[in-house]
Amino acid sequence: MDLLELPLFQELLSLELPTADFVIAGSGPMLAHGIKPEIGDLDIVARGAAWKKAISLGEPVPAPLGYVEHVLFFSGNVEVLNGWFAYSVDELIEEADVFSGLNFSPLKRVLEWKTQLARKKDRADIEAIHRYLRTRT
């Protein structure tokens, strides 16, 4: 599957954010690894030039899950945030896995925040990631 052909990624690319200054978080990494066949939206964690570009295209407002701001694009299909929980944005980008030329948070991080959130929808994702990792080791 070529991620760049999917509508969500086409929307993301149309924003023309500098790829070195953002990482895809949320469930995006699960899609990139083939754990989930589809996702409903993209969570983009941005710094520097990517954040500046995002706020030049839309109005930042407080994000619901933390002390960060976000800008919503395409009816919320693409959410660009200037932080992600207690993580350093720089570290998330530095440790990223790269698929189709885009940075994705490592699965270990996805497990951490889905476990921390412990929402009903996260339980199935947590188990799916564990199954995936067991088959890879």
BELMO-V614846 format. One record per residue. N is the residue number from 1. RES is the residue in one letter. PSI is psi in whole degrees, -180 to 180 (999 if undefined). D_FIRST is the distance of its C-alpha to the first C-alpha in Angstrom with 2 decimals. Layout:
n->N res->RES psi->PSI d_first->D_FIRST
n->N res->RES psi->PSI d_first->D_FIRST
//
This chain:
n->1 res->M psi->130 d_first->0.00
n->2 res->D psi->108 d_first->3.78
n->3 res->L psi->-37 d_first->6.03
n->4 res->L psi->-14 d_first->8.83
n->5 res->E psi->-14 d_first->8.34
n->6 res->L psi->143 d_first->8.90
n->7 res->P psi->-42 d_first->12.71
n->8 res->L psi->-41 d_first->13.61
n->9 res->F psi->-32 d_first->12.32
n->10 res->Q psi->-42 d_first->14.00
n->11 res->E psi->-47 d_first->17.05
n->12 res->L psi->-49 d_first->17.03
n->13 res->L psi->-31 d_first->16.87
n->14 res->S psi->-19 d_first->19.64
n->15 res->L psi->-19 d_first->21.90
n->16 res->E psi->43 d_first->21.94
n->17 res->L psi->139 d_first->22.52
n->18 res->P psi->119 d_first->23.07
n->19 res->T psi->-24 d_first->20.06
n->20 res->A psi->-13 d_first->22.56
n->21 res->D psi->22 d_first->24.27
n->22 res->F psi->161 d_first->21.78
n->23 res->V psi->144 d_first->19.57
n->24 res->I psi->124 d_first->17.18
n->25 res->A psi->-150 d_first->18.92
n->26 res->G psi->-135 d_first->19.24
n->27 res->S psi->-3 d_first->16.35
n->28 res->G psi->-44 d_first->13.73
n->29 res->P psi->-32 d_first->13.74
n->30 res->M psi->-38 d_first->13.18
n->31 res->L psi->-45 d_first->9.89
n->32 res->A psi->-37 d_first->8.90
n->33 res->H psi->-4 d_first->10.30
n->34 res->G psi->14 d_first->8.72
n->35 res->I psi->-38 d_first->12.30
n->36 res->K psi->137 d_first->12.01
n->37 res->P psi->-22 d_first->9.83
n->38 res->E psi->160 d_first->11.16
n->39 res->I psi->162 d_first->13.87
n->40 res->G psi->-23 d_first->16.76
n->41 res->D psi->172 d_first->17.30
n->42 res->L psi->131 d_first->16.88
n->43 res->D psi->115 d_first->19.77
n->44 res->I psi->122 d_first->20.40
n->45 res->V psi->118 d_first->23.27
n->46 res->A psi->155 d_first->24.99
n->47 res->R psi->172 d_first->28.00
n->48 res->G psi->-124 d_first->30.17
n->49 res->A psi->-34 d_first->28.96
n->50 res->A psi->-41 d_first->25.85
n->51 res->W psi->-43 d_first->28.17
n->52 res->K psi->-42 d_first->30.75
n->53 res->K psi->-44 d_first->28.36
n->54 res->A psi->-45 d_first->27.22
n->55 res->I psi->-12 d_first->30.87
n->56 res->S psi->-18 d_first->31.77
n->57 res->L psi->-17 d_first->29.42
n->58 res->G psi->167 d_first->30.42
n->59 res->E psi->121 d_first->33.05
n->60 res->P psi->140 d_first->32.47
n->61 res->V psi->161 d_first->33.81
n->62 res->P psi->135 d_first->34.16
n->63 res->A psi->148 d_first->31.08
n->64 res->P psi->-27 d_first->31.81
n->65 res->L psi->31 d_first->30.83
n->66 res->G psi->-175 d_first->32.72
n->67 res->Y psi->47 d_first->34.91
n->68 res->V psi->171 d_first->32.44
n->69 res->E psi->158 d_first->31.81
n->70 res->H psi->159 d_first->28.78
n->71 res->V psi->129 d_first->27.91
n->72 res->L psi->136 d_first->25.95
n->73 res->F psi->154 d_first->24.01
n->74 res->F psi->53 d_first->22.67
n->75 res->S psi->33 d_first->24.73
n->76 res->G psi->0 d_first->23.55
n->77 res->N psi->-32 d_first->19.78
n->78 res->V psi->119 d_first->19.91
n->79 res->E psi->122 d_first->22.67
n->80 res->V psi->123 d_first->23.90
n->81 res->L psi->153 d_first->26.35
n->82 res->N psi->17 d_first->28.81
n->83 res->G psi->170 d_first->28.77
n->84 res->W psi->102 d_first->27.23
n->85 res->F psi->-135 d_first->29.82
n->86 res->A psi->10 d_first->32.04
n->87 res->Y psi->150 d_first->29.51
n->88 res->S psi->127 d_first->30.14
n->89 res->V psi->-40 d_first->27.55
n->90 res->D psi->-45 d_first->28.21
n->91 res->E psi->-41 d_first->27.55
n->92 res->L psi->-40 d_first->24.27
n->93 res->I psi->-42 d_first->23.07
n->94 res->E psi->-36 d_first->24.68
n->95 res->E psi->7 d_first->23.12
n->96 res->A psi->150 d_first->19.56
n->97 res->D psi->143 d_first->16.47
n->98 res->V psi->125 d_first->14.55
n->99 res->F psi->132 d_first->10.80
n->100 res->S psi->34 d_first->10.03
n->101 res->G psi->9 d_first->13.83
n->102 res->L psi->148 d_first->14.34
n->103 res->N psi->132 d_first->16.55
n->104 res->F psi->139 d_first->15.77
n->105 res->S psi->143 d_first->18.70
n->106 res->P psi->152 d_first->18.96
n->107 res->L psi->-31 d_first->18.73
n->108 res->K psi->-36 d_first->22.50
n->109 res->R psi->-40 d_first->23.09
n->110 res->V psi->-43 d_first->21.00
n->111 res->L psi->-44 d_first->23.19
n->112 res->E psi->-51 d_first->26.28
n->113 res->W psi->-30 d_first->25.96
n->114 res->K psi->-35 d_first->24.77
n->115 res->T psi->-41 d_first->27.73
n->116 res->Q psi->-44 d_first->30.00
n->117 res->L psi->-39 d_first->29.15
n->118 res->A psi->35 d_first->29.44
n->119 res->R psi->158 d_first->28.52
n->120 res->K psi->-43 d_first->28.06
n->121 res->K psi->-20 d_first->24.39
n->122 res->D psi->-25 d_first->23.88
n->123 res->R psi->-45 d_first->25.37
n->124 res->A psi->-38 d_first->22.52
n->125 res->D psi->-42 d_first->20.07
n->126 res->I psi->-47 d_first->22.57
n->127 res->E psi->-40 d_first->22.82
n->128 res->A psi->-40 d_first->19.07
n->129 res->I psi->-44 d_first->18.89
n->130 res->H psi->-43 d_first->22.00
n->131 res->R psi->-45 d_first->20.64
n->132 res->Y psi->-48 d_first->17.51
n->133 res->L psi->-36 d_first->19.89
n->134 res->R psi->-36 d_first->22.35
n->135 res->T psi->-14 d_first->20.00
n->136 res->R psi->-12 d_first->19.21
n->137 res->T psi->999 d_first->22.91
//
